[in-house]
Structures are given as structure tokens and as C-alpha cells.
């Protein structure tokens, strides 16, 4: 794919989003104008009759039957035209891998608000990837050949944890390397309510509001991936980690997700202890903590999510530095 085609993709995506905003007011995030309020019209008063009318029979609407949500993860790669060499190894100055989620046509029809919000999220991901690529590419061109030993890169790897009518949850693992002594790795999770497209916060899903109790539950299920389950923290380490977890809870900064059995909490490598100890995580089984999760967001019965997610390689776009800097200079996306 050429860089010019990439520009056209960005223009087309922006046009689609603009067109969506002109149709009608909808729920969820987006630049939608509110509907004009109409003055209430008084209902006509029936003349009194000697025989009272029979009460109206209220018929419950039929329960909506949803088909299982189907998702495609589209994989894109941006690569620098300029090349470096380290011995026999030739490499691009920089590259960036990013991914976007798209619902199947049937799922779009069932959850139009979610589909619209995914369009906005995909536009944000696209523009962030362009900016990341432009920054790493420009920096690489300024490096001396003697220290430019490999490509500057940022890779994203998306996987879906849960996809039913109450929640879509997917996580992204990031890997970045900028010619340093070690890479930087971090994770993010994104959760939506498919019914209205609302992006969910931890406080929307959890019924417990006491940060001390919540941090205690997380602590009880905490695992250091490099330490193992049998590692015993000393008193100072425990106090420090508990305080850090509680601060993240209070400030609503937890990286969290949910699959069909558990709440999952993720901590970057240097968030709770030094980088050398590696990342931490907590798996909180929902059955072990009845009432902790808002009933609406409890997992729903559906087929295994892995069978409903497909990946598509959308190819590599080669750009020179001038093209990518011009493209990022035209970005107008705002949160």
C-alpha cells in the first residue's frame, strides 16, 4: 500500500464519521446535536361514561434474541522507506504496527451505537499510530550510523476477552524499542456497553466503592509473573504495593478487563515494583466474589469468543519521512 492510499484512507474515514453525525441524534460519544424539545400536547379528555372502560391489557415486548457478536481484527504496518544496516542485517529506520476492530454486518445491525463508537476508536488508533511512526522515523534519521543498530518500532497486539450483548472487552499489548538497553512494554484494555456504545469505566462495572476493600481484593489475587505464586513479600513491600494499588483505584487508573469468568487487572512492569520484577496481574474469579460485579455486566451465555474473532493482514505501507510528516501535520482529531 502506498502512502497516498493511506492518506485517502484517513480522508475516507473522516468523511464517514462526518456523514454519521449528520443523520440523526444518537446516544454515545460524538458531535451529535441534541433533539429539539417539543412542547407537550395535552391529551384530549374523554367524556365521562356510566360504564367504565375495560383496563388496557399490557403486552410485554418480545425478548430480543441476539446473534453472537462477530469481529474482525485488521492488522496494519507502517514502514520507513529509509534503510539501515548492521552487519548483514538490513532494516527500516522505523516501523509501527497497529490494529483496528470491525463488527460483521449482522453485528453492526444489532449494535449500531457500538459500531459507530468503534469507528471513532479506530480513527483515534489510526492517528495515534501515524504520530508514533512519524516521531520514531524522524528521530531515527537524526541518529548517527554508529548507534543506529536496529529499527525504532512500536507494535500493538490486540486480543478480544469478551464479546456479548452486555460487554465488548479487548486488550492491547504494546512493545516499543528505540535503540535502548531494553524494550518498553505496557497494556491497555477497552470496554464498551454494546447497547448504547458507552465506553465503560471500572466504577460502572463494580458495585464495591470502598477503595480499601477493592485494593484488598486485588492484593489477595495479585501475581508477579517473574516472581511466581509462592513468592512472599516482606512487610515493607506489601505496604508499598497496597498503597499503590489503592491510589490507582481512587484515581480510576486501573488497567482492567473482563472475560467470561473473571475480572482481570494488569500492571505494567514498573508500576508496583522496579522494572526488574516484571509485570503483575490479578485474576479475580467472579464466582468467588458474588455481588462484586454489577448484575447487568455479568457475562452472558454465548459461543467461545475465539471462534468469533478473525484476523486480517491489511499489508504494509511504505512512506518516506516528508510524506509521513505532512500527513501527521494535517491531523485534526480531538478526544
PyMOL commands that set and color helices and strands:
alter all, ss='L'
color gray80, all
select helices_A, chain A and resi 3-23+105-110+112-141+202-205+211-220+235-250+275-277+286-288+295-297+305-308+321-329
alter helices_A, ss='H'
color red, helices_A
select strands_A, chain A and resi 71-80+83-86+89-92+94-103+152-163+168-177+184-193+198-199+222-224+255-258+262-267+280-285+309-319
alter strands_A, ss='S'
color yellow, strands_A
deselect
rebuild
show_as cartoon
